[in-house]
Amino acid sequence: MKKIVALILIITSLSISSASASTVKGSQGQVLSVSKTTFKDGATATVYGKYFDETVGIYLAFCVIPAKGKAPTPCGGGINKAGLGEASFWISSNPPPYAIGLTEEFLPGGRFSAKVKISKKIGRFDCTKVKCGITVRADHLRSNDRSSDLFIPITVK
Amino acid sequence: MKKLVLVVLIASLLTPISATAAETKFVGGPLTNLDSQGATINITLSNVPAKGGLYLQQCVEAAAGTRPAVCNKAVELWISTARGASFLPTDTIKFKPTGSFVSGTTTVDCTVSKCGIFMRFDHTVASDLSEDQFIPLSFKAASVGATTLPVDEITAKINGVVVTTRSPITLSYRQFATVSAVSKAGAGLTYTSLAPACSLNGTEITPLSGVGECAISVTSAGNSNASPITAILPIRLSLGVQTVGDFTIPKSIKAGSKIELPSLSNFGEKVTYKASGSCSVALARATVKKGKCTISATAPAKSNTYKGLNQKYSITGK
């Protein structure tokens, strides 16, 4: 009986850890959190950020996780210079004139929240076979700036 | 010998100290026999210090040891790596002085007055005179009948306070602020944020950092009565003031009452409450008993952005 209880506890804890919330912290103190890390194809992940540098615009997207030091690409919804989408978001408090009204502003304290669509496929990439995740990067105005990059791996069922 | 030393000392005092101390190397031309209208001087700068940007102005030479005060605002250039600057320090800079200009109520004729290019640190290091340099210019006599349109004048205010290039305003992180400006000639004005540390939505400014500086430019398009001009309004940034928003607690309340307390500060930080005296706090809810009570609210600071919250509320349960 004790063995069965122990087994149930282990299975429960494993299932909680695979689906539980995840948080990563960036080099500048910025924090990215996601409500859970396992999703079905087409589900939406609730993503929170805080302590971001509000003077730097960011893209928040579901992408293939790149090699270290590379920009995340490809991403669900593609590069979203048009503003908000289901799988990618442009968050900026100081967008260029052509993008005013298309971006989402940071809340005070460098905060944001968004519902990001998770998909099994990103272009030709299958997220059940390659690593995909919620990613943050500096926007295209600082496309070579890797200091804002953050990744939270997501498992797609 | 003593007299000679004294003469040398006096001569060195009369020479602007900054001119000899400037690090920036100026190479440009032509500098002589310039056309009164349409002249362009191509300038390259080297050894530009990283501590700040530069202004290039056309001014009348000032007395030794003082900065020029009579300048042609219409041709002023801002040389900086900051967004909104006229040129990068590494660019080939096109400077376009005019043979005559109006400064305030003074009309300057550069064929008579000694005009030149005055180079100085920008508003980010406004009090540093070490890059002050004056490069003399000379102009051909203007053709008969040529007229000079006076430069428009812009009076600008941020939150009701007059701001100029030389008198910045200080705003704290996320402080509500609006810019307003008036063109003396009645010309149309446009506003632009010159630095990412401040966003500008219409005339509403939002400081996005608690340190450093930003600037708003106000440009007059000019009209038939005045020529165009851009005014730069520097803003110094300070740490934001963290609060629990508009929340207030009454000074007295019926004993046994419960008060819902805000869980987040105005900057999204989790607020921690502690009660002392005749009250208790649990899950951001205060229960007040009969007698005096103090509730303290604290929240952490964020470096370079806002101060920590440390506020006390006094309340009496009756």
Boltz contact constraints between the chains, C-beta under 6 A:
constraints:
  - contact:
      token1: [A, 54]
      token2: [B, 208]
      max_distance: 6.0
  - contact:
      token1: [A, 55]
      token2: [B, 196]
      max_distance: 6.0
  - contact:
      token1: [A, 55]
      token2: [B, 197]
      max_distance: 6.0
  - contact:
      token1: [A, 55]
      token2: [B, 208]
      max_distance: 6.0
  - contact:
      token1: [A, 55]
      token2: [B, 209]
      max_distance: 6.0
  - contact:
      token1: [A, 93]
      token2: [B, 199]
      max_distance: 6.0
  - contact:
      token1: [A, 93]
      token2: [B, 208]
      max_distance: 6.0
  - contact:
      token1: [A, 94]
      token2: [B, 196]
      max_distance: 6.0
  - contact:
      token1: [A, 94]
      token2: [B, 199]
      max_distance: 6.0
  - contact:
      token1: [A, 108]
      token2: [B, 174]
      max_distance: 6.0
  - contact:
      token1: [A, 108]
      token2: [B, 267]
      max_distance: 6.0
  - contact:
      token1: [A, 109]
      token2: [B, 267]
      max_distance: 6.0
  - contact:
      token1: [A, 109]
      token2: [B, 268]
      max_distance: 6.0
  - contact:
      token1: [A, 111]
      token2: [B, 268]
      max_distance: 6.0
